[in-house]
Amino acid sequence: MSLCVGDGGDCFPTIQAAVDSLSNVERRVEIHIASGCYYEKLVVTQPNIHFIGDANSPSTIYHGTFAGQPMPGSDETYGTWRSATVTIRSQDVSFKHINIFNTYDYPSNDALDKNDPAKQRGSQAVALMLDKGSDRFLFQLGEIKGYQDTLFTLAGRSLFINSTISGHVDFIFGAGTALFVGNTIVTEPRAKPMQTIGYLTAPSTDIGTNYGLVFWNNKLTANSGVAPNTMGLGRPWHPTTTFPDGRYADPNAIGQSIFIANWMGEHIQTHPWHPMGGTAKEGGKTYFQPEDARFFEYASCGPGGSHSTSRRQLEYQQMTTFEPMAVLGDWHPDVDLEVTLNCPR
């Protein structure tokens, strides 16, 4: 079955309208999106939907919601979870030749003094969220763009291949299993000089989950204005969670970020793993250390790929357990997942 969006005629005027027209989807449905920009907050709850843009001029889905923004008709703000431009809550969904942007003006807000009354709080602004119910999500030949919290992999397995992902603070994060192959991962500048401008990952992988955020053969680059030795590879996120004995940072969120044969620009720090604060069980704040998380590298290369005492390395046999098909398990997407231990060109 095939639907179209944006061409006029019998096509749907919005992507959400095309999705909402479907029910009980049991077989593959393709939604072809005409080249252009679509201002939407898209939510996908049906499985087996495949969004396809124009290979010569990819479509862009964009919105500018941020976490601290008040929700219309409510006393609540959107929060990080509801800020996403695109939210996936179903299985076997894919995007090809499509860009997903959160266009919240983080740079202007970042430039304001912390005591400026105009400064907005809650500047997290998600572009793509893989929510509960998501699994076997494929994103290829597109761009995911934001600043803080760009890509939220909360649940399920996902694959990002031959695409561009950009941001700066915790911009790839969450508890899901996500495999990144052959992408360009771009650090955006901050409004003011900082010793550490951000963190590429903030995983919250449960200790019972074998695979978290796994990166193979990607290029870690930076846009103009990012100084050398200022970008971290990650920090451990322990989300505040409600337990029978209280509400505090999840002690079982032993985050995993694995980097294998990635080219790293000079913006990556010599000591790139950092602690992260969380809610203490007895109240107040506690700090979780990177050496207690599952942060490892193998064969990093480029000016930012140097070894240091804080950069733990996998042994060869350990590294082989993170090969793409091991990470994806019984999911076999129809893409080329050949990887190499050589530095990406």
N, C-alpha and C positions, 0 to 999 in steps of 0.2 A: 504494500500500500504506500502511496506517495501523496504528500500534501505540499503546498507551496505558500510562501509568505512574501508579501511586499511587491508583487508584480502587477497588482490590479486584477481585473477580470474575476476569475473564480478563486483567486488566492485570498488568504486571510490577511487582514490588515495588521495584526500583531502576532508575534510568536506564541504568546500565552493563549490567544484565541484558538490557534491551530492545535495546541496541546489540549486545551479544554474541550475540544470537539471530539476527542478520543475517549473510548471507554473499553474496558476489558481487553486490553491490548495483549494478545498472545503471540503474535508473530511480528517480525521486523516492520517498523513503520519509518519511512524517511520523510523528514520535513526539510524541504529545500528553501533556503532563505536567500532572497535576492540581495545583491550588493547594496549596502547602505548602512545607516546607523539607526538602531532601535532603542529608544528610551523606555526600558521596561525593568521591572523586578520579576524575573521569571522563576516559577516554582514548578518542578517536574515531579509528579507522583505516580506516573504510569511507567511501566517497564518497556523495554524494547524500542525506545524512540531514538532515532539517529538524526542529528541536526547537521545539515550539510550546507556550507556556504559556497561562494564563488572562488575557485582556485586563483583566479587572476586578480580579484578584488574582494578579499574576505569581508564578511559582514561583521558589524560590531554591535554587541549588546552592552548598554551602559546605564548606570544609575549612580547617584551621588550620596546615598544614605550612609551615615556614620553612627557609631554606637551611642553617642551622647545626644543624638537628635530626638526631640520629643515626637512620639507617635501621634498622628492626627486623632483627635477625639479621646485622648487617653492621658492619664497622669504619668504613664511610663515612657521611658526612652526605648529606642530600638534594641540597644545592646548589641554586642558583637554578633550573636547568633542570627538576629533578624536584619542585620545591615547588608546582607549579601545581595549582589546584583542577580546572581543565578544560584538557586538552591536545588540540589538533587536529593530526592528521597525514594529512589527506586533503582531497580537493577537493570543492567545491560543498556545503559544510555551512553551515547558518544557524541562528540562535537568534532567537526573537521572543517578547516578553513573558516573558522569563526573566532572573533576576538571577544573577550569578556573583560570589561573595565569597571572599576569603581572610581568615579571621577570626583569624589569628595576632594576639596582643595586643601589637602593636608599641608602643602608647603607654605601657604599663606598663614595658616593657623600656627604652624611650627615656628614661624618667624616672630610671632608675638611674644612679648615678655610674659612670664608665668603669672605675674600679678595684673596683667592687662584685663580689664573687665570684659573685653571682647573675645578673649581666648576661650575656645570651646573645649569642654572636657569630654573625654571618651572619643578619642580620634581614631579608634579602630574602624576600619572600613573594608569589609570583605568583598572581593570580586566574585569568587566562586566558593560555595560551601557544599561539601559532600556530607550530608546530614545522615542521621539514623535511617536505615532502610536502603542506603546506597551501597552498591557492590558492582564490581566489574565495570567501572567507569573508564572510558577511553577519551583522551583529549589529544588531538594531533594537528600539526600544521596551523596553529593559531597562536594567540597572545593572551595572557592573563596579566592584567596590569592594576597596580594599586600602590599603596605605601606601607601602612601598618596593617598586618593581618590580611594580606592579599588572598592567600589560598588556604582554606580551612578544610583539612582532611579529617573530619571527625570520625568517620566510620567506613567500613568496607575496604575493598581493594580498588586501586585506581592506577592508571598508567598514563604518563605524560611523555609524549615523544615528539621530537623535532619541532618544538615550540619555543616560545619566549615567555618567561615569567619574571616579573619585576616587583620591587618593593624595597623596604629597608628594615623595619622593626618586626621581628618574628614573622616574616612574610610567607613562610611555608610552615604550617603548624597543625597540631592535632593528634588524635589517637589512632587514626586509620593506617592501613598499609598502603603506601604510595611508592611507586617505582618511577624514576625519572631517567630517561635515556635520550641522549643526543640533543638536549635542550640548551638554549642560552639563558642563563639565570643572571639577571641584571640588578645590581645594587643602585638605588637612586640616592642622590645627595640629600643631606639635611640642610635646614636653613641657616644653621650656625655651626661653627667648628666644634667637633667633639672628639674625645679620645676613642670612643666606641660609638659609632653612629647607629648601629643596629645589629641584628642577628638574622642570619639566613633561615634558620630553623628554630622551632620551639616545639619539639615533640612531647606528647603526653601518652606515649604507648603504654598499654597495660603490661605488667610483668608477665602475664600469661600469653601475650601475643609475640610470636617469634620475629615478626618483621614490622618495622615502622616506616621511616622515611629512608629510602635507598636510592642513591645517586650513582649512575654509571655514565661515563663518557660525556659529561656535560661541560660547558664552558661557563665559568663564573667570571662575569665581566662587570664593569661599572660605568655609569654615565659621567659626563663631565661634572667636576665639582666634588667628586669623592676622592679624598686624600688616601695615600698609601697607608697600609697597616691600620685601618680603622674599622673594618667590618668583621664581625664574628661569624663563625660557622653555626653556632647554636647555643642554646641554653635550655635546661630541663623545666618544662611546664608541668606543675602539679595542680590541676584545676581544683578550686574549692568545691567540695562535694558534700552532700548530706548523708551522714551515717547514723545508725541508731544512737550513738553516743555523742552526736554533735555534728557541726558543720566545719570542715577544715580541709586542708590540702590533701588530695588523694595520695596516700603513701605508696600505692601500687602503680602509680603512673611513672614507670621507670623508662623514660623516653629513649627512643633509638633513632639516631641519625648516622648513616653509613655512607661514606664517600669513597668510591672506587674508580680510579683512573679518570679523575676530573682535572681539567686545566683550570688553574686559579690565578686570577690577576693579582697585581700588587696590592690591591685594596684589602685582601684577606690578611688577617692578623697573624703574626708569628705564633701567638698564643690565642687561638680563636674560640676556645670553649669557655663559657662563663656561667656563674651561678645565677639562680633566679629565685625571687622571693615568693612565698606562699603563705596561706593562712595557717597559723600554728593551732594545734589541737587545744591548747590551753588559752588561746586568744592571742592577739597580736600577730607578729610576723616572724617567719622562720625562713632560712635560706637553704636551698637545695644545691649541692655542689655538682659540677659537671663530671667529676670522676666517679660519682655514684650512678650516673646515667650510662646508657649504652652508646657512647660516642667513639667512633673509630674511623680510620682512613686506611687506604691501601693505594699505593702508586699515584698519589697526588703529584701534579706537575705544574709547571709554569712558575712565575715569580712569587706567587702566593702559596705555593705548594711545598715549601721547605719544612723539614722536620724540626720539632722542638721537643723539649722534655714533657710538655703538656699535650702533645698530639699523639695519642695512643694509636698504634698500628696493628692491623690484623695480621696474623700469620697466613701463609698461602692457603693452607687447608681451611682455615676459618673463612677466608675470602670466598672460596668456591661455594660455600653454603648460601651466599647472597647472589648467585647467578639469577638472571631474570626469571627463568621459568620456575626456580625454587621459590622465589618471592611470590609469584602469582598463583602457585599451586595448581589446582585443576582448571584454572581459567587459561584458555589458549587464544588470545586475540589474534586477528588476522593482520598482523603487522610484522615487520622485520625487526627482531629483537637480538640480532647479532651484535655482540659487544666485544671490546678488545681491551687489553691492558696497556695499549699504547696511548700516548697523550693525544687528545683530540686536536685536529688542525683548525 
